[in-house]
Amino acid sequence: MPSTTSFKVLGVAGSTRGNSYSTRALKIALDHAKARGAEVRLLELGKATIPLYNPSLQQSKEIQLAAEDVAWANAFILASPDYHGSMSGTLKNFLDHFFEEFAGKVFGYVVASHEKGLTVMEQMRTAVRQCYGWSMPYGVSVNGEQDFKAGEISNERIAKRIKMMSRDLIVYGALVHEQFVRDLGGLDPDTFAARYRV
Ligand SMILES: Cc1cc2nc3c(=O)[nH]c(=O)nc-3n(C[C@H](O)[C@H](O)[C@H](O)COP(=O)(O)O)c2cc1C
């Protein structure tokens, strides 16, 4: 059984709104991961101001700091508001800066939506899959005004679901990541990890 004690989870908050519901739910998810022994970091894209991806430009300090967090992480939780059925442009721009860094890492998803946020999660899953990241089969959708009262989560069902997602992310995330690292260091040519060997 892989150990989860030094497992590292990066939460990426894709809302720039003050008092964002998706960011609040993400923070709760990170607290649960921490309670289960994982190390956690939060990257708030509303504060980190990652420049619009431009391959011709030199990497800025902000993107270098974000890149350190991405390299550090063994798994991710991406949180986004539902904007026209899509992830926020801020979050998509963050993802555009990375590619190979996501391989062999498991991703969990949080969406703030008045609907169910399913199309948003699908788009995040598509982007992650293109980078050979592994997605959890379910996510958490919060409907801000209904699920939060006075800044605290008031929907018991959603609260339980966030807790379950954090638990599954670190348990399944550790299994996938440890196997990926083993494959990376191995000689078997018949694994997708072979393409990441140096
Ligand atoms: C530009 C824009 C587009 C939006 N589109 C949708 C939408 O298609 N479906 C929906 O349920 N909510 C939509 N919303 C509402 C937000 O998803 C909702 O307010 C959410 O709580 C914002 O997330 P946050 O609190 O994490 O910032 C939209 C909001 C904005 C500003």
The ligand as an ORCA input file, in Angstrom:
! r2SCAN-3c Opt
* xyz 0 1
  C     -19.083     35.375    -17.542
  C     -19.895     34.458    -16.690
  C     -20.483     33.349    -17.242
  C     -21.229     32.472    -16.451
  N     -21.796     31.376    -17.025
  C     -22.474     30.498    -16.275
  C     -23.028     29.330    -16.863
  O     -22.942     29.103    -18.058
  N     -23.663     28.460    -16.037
  C     -23.785     28.682    -14.686
  O     -24.359     27.851    -13.995
  N     -23.250     29.773    -14.109
  C     -22.617     30.685    -14.870
  N     -22.068     31.803    -14.288
  C     -22.198     31.985    -12.826
  C     -20.950     31.499    -12.083
  O     -20.562     30.210    -12.483
  C     -21.227     31.488    -10.584
  O     -21.475     32.791    -10.165
  C     -20.105     30.867     -9.774
  O     -20.476     30.793     -8.429
  C     -18.824     31.665     -9.878
  O     -17.795     30.923     -9.252
  P     -16.856     31.552     -8.106
  O     -17.784     31.915     -6.975
  O     -15.903     30.474     -7.766
  O     -16.190     32.761     -8.699
  C     -21.372     32.717    -15.073
  C     -20.741     33.842    -14.510
  C     -20.039     34.705    -15.301
  C     -19.376     35.911    -14.678
*
